[in-house]
């Protein structure tokens, strides 16, 4: 990144100093203070805003120990502004991704739709399928710009598979289930109705997501099954959130997880309560991990070995298999939660390779 010009160097220095001081603020006001600071950053000119966001995203992401803190931060911030410096660095390090073409899709007709279409390079051989992809973010953050949305979609599209990356409303300011799911459903209907733009038949569309986005993908697949379709050709669930109350770990998994600093049960329950709102936690569309999996399409489940959410994803994969659903479950042994959000994480590279393999070739490509 080029150094800021003299006209913006002073504001950059002051903004960075404010961000650093707020990050170390202690007590109950720490995260609201960070949120209000981030809200003020939105008004800065881009040359000033971008380096500040680069710093704040890194510091805040590593400093949210409790869900209540994350909620206070996001309520105060009223959304996280885009930071695209990392996207420029990505294209410098991986120039082949620059051959992917993109188009934003925005519509409020028949449901809220915010999505981005990624089309492979013209010279790429396509496997005759396309992916509807949903980012995570604890239902509080994330949009079409961070790595878990943009990088994943770019890599999949560069391999020859068109991707529709989907955004949805955060669970802030009174938004709860089913509104984020309704947004994803609107995007799915768009993909079905515009499959020709993706170069596939509607029956060839797959759906997938990461973390909270994987919950939305699994919930939508259940909904499609119960409503008579059209069902996705397959689903891909990366380190999914599947239920609010995590089942006990097996003795072997417990031995692995016990010494680690992980997502706590209270954090998972707080996130889930905020997502569910007034809905019952045992509603299968709220907690797809508790649903009857009979009749679901082939499923790829990617779990992280150093992640408490594997306590739900591993038994879910087993239940799929017992129900006769073709399933491939893979554990990234030493990965912590959400590797797709970290460009420098080697587990992300491997996980993306396995995701590309599944989307392009299904179960046969995983063996």
N, C-alpha and C positions, 0 to 999 in steps of 0.2 A: 504494500500500500504506500502511495506517495505521501510525503510529509505534508501537513496542511499549510496553506499559504499564510503569509504574515497577517492577512486580514482576519483569519479565523484562528490563528495559533493561540491568542489570548483566551477566547471563549472555550477552545478545546481544553486548555490547561485548567481553567476554572471548573469546567464541567467534570473533567476526570477527577479533580481533587474532591469535588462534592460527592461523586459516586464512591470514591474510596472511603471517605469519612462515613458515609451512610452505611456502607457494608459492615463496618465495625460497630455501628450503633447497637447498644444492648437494650434488653428489656422488651416489653410488649409492643413498643412503638417502632421497633426495628423494621419490620416488614411493611407496615403501612407507610413508614417514611420512605423506604425504598420504592414502594409503589407510586407515591406522589412524585418522587424524583423522576421516575421513569415516565410518568405522564407528562411532566414538564419537558422531557427530552423531545417529545413529538414536535414541539414548536420550533426546535432548532433547525437551522439550514442543514442540508444533507452532509456537507463536508465536516460539520461539527457533530451531527447526530450519529453518524456511522461508527466512528471510533469509540464514542461513549457507549453505544449499545454493545459493541464488541466486548468491552470490559464488563459491563453490567450483566450481560447474559451469562458470561463465564462465572462471575462471582456469585450471582443469585442462584444459578443452577446448582451450585455446590453448597448452598447454605439454607436449604429448606428442610429442617429436621422434622417438622410436624405439618400435617395437612392444614390445620387451622392457620398456621403461618402463611402457607401458600395461598390460602383463600383470602386472608387479609391483604396480602400483597397484590393479588390480582384484582380484587375489588377496588383497591385504591388506584391501581394503575389504569384500570378500564381498558385493558388490552395491551399487548406488547407490540410496539412498532416493528416494522420490518428492519432487519439488518442483513444486508446482502454482500458485505465484504467477503464473507467466506465463500459465496458463490463465485466471485471473481477469482479467488485463489484456487477454487476447485477446477475451474476451466483452464487455468494456467498449468496445473499439475496433471490434468486429464483432458487434453485437447480433443480427444475423440468424442467427448460428451457434447462439444459444441456443435456437432452435426445433428443433434436431436432438435426437432422443431417443436415449438410450444404455442398454445393458444388458450387464453383465459376464457372461461364460460361463466357468465353471470346472468341469472334470471330469477325473477320472483313469481313467474307464472306457474301455477299448479304446485307450488312449494318452493322453499328457499333453495337456491342452487348457487354454490360457489365452488368452482372446480377448475382444473387446468389439464388440458389435453397435451400429452407428450407423444409425438409420432417419431418412429425410428428413421434413421438416415435412409435415403431413397435406395441406396445400394445394398441395404441389409436384407438378408433372407428372413422372412417372417415365418413363425411356426403355426400360424393360423389361429392364434388366440389373442386375447387382450385382457388387461387387468384393471379393475377398479380398486384403487388403493386408498386407505384411510389412515391418516397420521394419528399418533397418540398425543398425550399431554395431560393426563389425569382429568380430562374434561374441563381444564382450566386454561390451558395455553396450547400453543401450536397453531399453525395455519399452513398455507401452501408454500411458505418460504424456508423453514428450517430443514436440516438434513433428513429427518425422518420422513418428510414429505418429498422435498425437491430432489435430494440426492438419490434416494431409493428409486423414484420415478425416472430420473435421468439414466441411471444404470440399467434398469430393466428395459427402457425404451432403446437405449443404445445397443442392447443385445438382440433387438428385433421385435420386441413385444410392445404394442401401443399401451399406454397407461392413461387412465383418467384419475388424477389425484384429487381427492374430495376434501373440502373444508366443511365445518359444521359449527353451530352455535356452541359457545362455551357455557358451562353451568355456572353462570354468574347472574346476579340481578334478578333472581326468580326463575331462571331457565333451568329446567330439570327434564328427566324422561317424560314424554317421548320425543321432545323437540329435536335434540341432536340426531336421533334415529330417523325422524321425519326428513331431516336435511339429507341424510345419506340415502334414504329411499328415493328422494327426488333425483339425486344424482344417478342412482341405479336405473331409474326409469329413463333418464336422458340417455344413458349409455345403451340401453336396450333399443330405444327409438332411433339412435344415431349410430348403430353398430357399423353401418356401411362407411361412416367417416373414420372408424377405427380399422376398417379393412377386414372385418370378420362377420360371421353370423351371430345373431343375438345369443344363440345357444352355446357359443364358444367363449362367452364372457366369464372370467373368473373374478372373485372378490377376495380382498385381503386387507390386513391392517396390522398395526403395531400397538401393543399395550391397550389403552382405552379404545383405540381405533379397531383393534382386533375384536374387542367386545362388540362394537357396532357392526362389524362384518359378520360375526357369528349370529348376532341377534337378527340382522336383516335376512340372513340365510334361513333361519328358523321361520321368520315371518313369511318368506316366499314359499317355503315348504307348506306351511299351514294354509296359505291363501291360494295354493295351486299354481305357483310359479309366476314367471319363468325362474327356475332355480339356476344359480351359478353353476358353471361347469365344474368348478372346484373352489375351495376356500383355503386361504393361507393365513395362519394366525401366528404372528410373531410375538413372543413373550406376552401372551394375552392376559388381560384382566377378565376373569370369568365369573366370579362371585365375590360377595362382600365378606363372607365368613370363610376364611381359608381352612380347609380340612387339615387334620394332623398330618405331619410328614411321616413317611416310612422311617424305620430306624436308620436305614442307610442314608437317606436324604437328610434326616435330622442331624446325623453326625457331621455331614458336610456343611449344613447351614448354621449350626449352633455357634461356632466361633466368629461368624461374619457379622458385619454391620449392614443390615438389610432394611428394605421397606418393612416398617413395623405393622403389626396387625391393626393397631389403632389408626395408622395412616391409611391403610387400605380400606378400613371400615369408614373412616371419615370421607374419603373420596367417594366411596360407594353411596353413602347416605346423601351426599350432595348430588350425585348423578341420579339416584332413584327418586328423590323428592318424596312425594306422598305414595309412590307405588310400592307394592310389597316386594321385598327382596327375593322371595321365591317365585315371582313371576318369571317365566322362562325367557321373556324378551329383556328383562332387566338383568337376569343372571343366567346367561346362556349355558354356563357350565352345569347348571342343574337340570337342563331340559332333557327330554327323551331324544336321543340322537338318531333314532330310526329314520331312514330315508334321506339323510343328509348326503351331500355330494362328497367326492374324495377330498381329503383334508390333510394339509401339511401343518403340523404344530412344531414351532421352534421355541424351545425353552432355554433360559439362561441358568447355568448351574449355580451361580451365586446370586440367586433371586428368590425371595420368598414366594413369588407368584407361581413357581414351579409346583408348589404344593397343590395347586388346583389344575394346572395345565397337564401334568403327567397323568393323574387319574382320568382326566377328561379324554385324553388320547386313548387310554385303555378302554373306556366306555364306548368310544367310537368303534374301536376294533371289535368289541364284543357284540355290538349292534350290526356288524357286517359292513360297516363303512370302510372303504379303502383308506388307510391312514398311514402317514409317515411321520413319526415323532423323532425329533433330533434335539439333543441337549448340547449346548455350547459349554463345555465343562467349567471353565473358569470365568465365564462372562458375567458381568453384573447387568442389572436391568437396563434396557433401552440402548444396546450397542449401536443401533442404526442412527442414533442421534449424535454419535461421536465419530467424526471422520478419521481420527487417528487410532481408533480401536481395531486391532487386528481381528477381533471376533466379528466386527461388522463386515469386514471384507469376506470372511468365510461364510457368514450368514447370508450375505447378499448373493454369493455364488450358489448356495443351496436354494435360495429363493428363486433365482433365475432358472436353475435346473428344474425345479418343480413346475414353475409356470410354463416353461417351454416344453417339457417332456413328461410331466406327471410322475406317477409312481415308478415307472420303468427307469426314469432318468436318475432316481435317487439311489439305486442299488449299486 
